[in-house]
Amino acid sequence: MAEAPVPPLVLASTSPYRRALLERLGLPFAVEAPRVDEGPRPGEAPAARARRLALAKARAVAARRPGALVIGSDQVAELEGRPLGKPGDRPRALAQLLALAGRRVAFHTGLALVGPGAAEQVDLVPYGVRFRPFGRAEAEAYLDREPAYDCAGAFRSEGLGIALVERFEGEDPTALVGLPLIRLCRMLEAAGRPVLA
């Protein structure tokens, strides 16, 4: 009796950071833009938004690739109850960094796996970053060397942004970068696609 074909793996994201993380698992995969409305809903908490968007992204790509196992992920950073977006430019990045100094930011990373013959899986993986106190001169120096305008909080933990951090709080550091690999490995295993098979 022939074995069932292994469904192709698709990452529903165009993020180079998520792509680089998924490459670490050594599995072949394709990348496809999810093309979903990522705007917040009225009264939606940051954690709920990350979870909802991860599932929406996976479902959107799965609808176009019905034979594939699709990974969706989304991250929303939260400072004192307010979501932090990607700054997009230097003035906003500087303002974000200065707001983070000496404070804790919660990064909510939603993760979803949708595919043929497997129940939808969706989870939320939290990760905290406690920033050390720093002033404008250090924030400016950081942005001069690493203009992280495409990252919520205007910093990259995997780069020079580490110099602004007092400590990390969480179980999976890859969640902070945008794709929680520990949880993803468990999801893939539950879907019949173990990483180490």
N, C-alpha and C positions, 0 to 999 in steps of 0.2 A: 504494500500500500504506500503510495507516494505521500511525502510530507506536504503539508500546506505551505504555500509560498510565504516567505517572510515579507510582511508589508514594508514598503519603503518608509523611512523616517524623514519627516519634514519639520523644519523649524519655522514657525509662523512669526518671523521677525526679520528685519533688515539690520538689526543692531550688530555692529562688528564685535562688540563686547560679548554678547550672547553667543555669537557664532564661534568666537575663540574659545569660550568655555566649553561648548558642546564638542568641539574638536578634541578636547582633552580626553573624552571617553573613547576615542578611536573607532567610532561607528560611522559608516557612510550615511550621509544625510544631504537633503536638498534644503534650500532656503526659499521662502516665498513670503512676500509682503502680505499681511493680513487684510489691510484696507478696511479698518473698522473705525467708527467714530469713538475717539478716545476721550471725549469731553466728560466732565463730571456730571452726575445727576444731582438735582437739588437735594441738599441734606445728606448726601452720601458721604460716609466716613472714608478716609483714605485707605484703610485696610479693605473695606468692602469694595472699593473701586478697583484696587489692584487684583483682587480675586475675580471680580466680574469681567474685567478686561482680559485677563489671562484666558478665561474660558471662551470669551467672545472671539478672541484672535484664533484660538485653536479650532473652534467651530467654523469660522469663516473659511479657513484654508481647507479644513476637512470636507466642507461642502463642495469645494472645487476639485479636491483630490480624494474621492471616496474610498480608494484602496489603501490610503496611507495612514500611518500612525503619526499624528500631528502634535507637536509640542507648542504650547502657548505660554507666554510669560509676560508679566507687567509689573512694574515697580512704582510705588508712590512713596515719596519721602514725606515725613510729617514732623513739624516742629511746633510744639506746644498746641497741638490740635489743628494746625493749619497745614495744608499740603504745600510742598515745595516743588515747583516745576523746574524745568531746565531753563537756566537764565537766558541763554541765547546771545548775550553780548556782555562786554566788560562791565559797564555800570551796574547792571543787574547782578552779575556774578559777584562783584565786590560787595554789594549790599547783602547778598545771601551769605557770603562768607562771614562778614562782620556780625550778622545775626546769629551765626552758629557758634561763635567764639564762647567757650566756657559752658556750652549747653549740650544736651543730649538730643540726637535726632533718631527717630524710629524709621527704618526702611522696611516697608511692607512689600514683599515680593510674592505675587500670585503665580501659581504654576498649574497648568492644566495639560492633560494628555487625552486626546480624543482619537478614536480609530475604529477600524472594522473589528467586530467580534469582541470588543472590550468595552466594559462600562466606562463612561466618562469618569476621569479622576481629576479632582481639583483640590488644591490646598493653598494655604498661606504660610509663608516662611518668614518670620520676623527676624530682624537684625538691628542692633542698636550701635550707634557711634557716639561716644562722648568726646567732644572736641575740647582741646586744651584752651585756656585763655590765650588770645593773641590779638594784636592790634592791626591798624590799617597798614602800617609799613610791611608787616609780614604777609598780610593778605595780598597787597600789591605785588610783592616780590614773588609770591606763589603764582599769581596770575601771569606775571611776566614770563615765567618759566614753563607753566603748564596751564594754558587757557582752557579750562574745563567747562566751556560754555554749553556743552551738550550733555552735561551730567547734573542731575538734581542735587542741589547743595553746592554746586560749582566746585566739586573736588573729586579726584580719582584716588580711591584707596589703594589701588594697585600701582600707583605712580607716586609722584612727589607729595600728593595730598596726605600721605602717611605722616608727614612732618607736622600736620595740624591736629593729629589725633592724640587723645589721652589714652583711650582704650576702646576695644571692640567688645560687644556683648551679643553673643549668639552662638548657635551650634554649627552653622554652615557659612563660612566666609564667602563662598561663591554666591550666596543669596544677595550679598551687598553689591556685587557686580551686575546682578540682574538675572541669573539663571541658577537656582539652587540645585547643584548637581547631586548632593546626597539624597535629597527627596526624589529627584528625577530618576536616579538609579532604582529606587524602590518602586516607583510607578512603572518603569519599564519592565521590571521583574514581574509585577502583578499583571501586566498586560501580555506576558509570555515572551518578552524580548529582553532577557537579562543581558547586562553589559558584558559579563564575564563568561558567556556561553561559547 
